[in-house]
Amino acid sequence: MGARYCGADSENGDRNDDPSEDALFILISDLNDSDNTFVVVQPDEDDPVWFASVAVLDEGGYEIVRRDTSRNEHEVTTSTSINDIARDLTIWMAARRISAR
C-alpha cells in the first residue's frame, strides 16, 4: 500500500485517509452546530502547505476555507450544498496532488 496523501479530520475525532468525494460528503453531512462543527483536510506531513476546512455557520450553511501558501491562495466562501462542497474540494485537492509530483 502506498503512502497516504492527506487526511480529513472532524471535530468529533472521525478521520478519513485520502478522502474521496463520497467520504467528504459523509463527513460534512455529519457536521452539526454543537459538538462536531468542522472538518479539516490537509496533507499528512509535519508542516502542510495547504489545507481546506468546512465549518457549520450559525445562520445555516457552511463556510469553506481553502489555503495554499505555496500558491499564495486564501479563499473563503459559503455554500448550502454539501454535494457542491464535496465535489469542489475533491477537484481542489486533486490539483494539489498533481502539482506535488
Buried (B, 14 or more C-beta within 10 A) or exposed (E): EEEEBBBBBBBBEBEBEBBEBEBBBBBBEEBEEEEBBBBBBBBEEEEBBBBBBBBBEEEEBBBBBBBBEEEEEEEEEEBEEBEEBBBBBBEBBEEBEEEEE
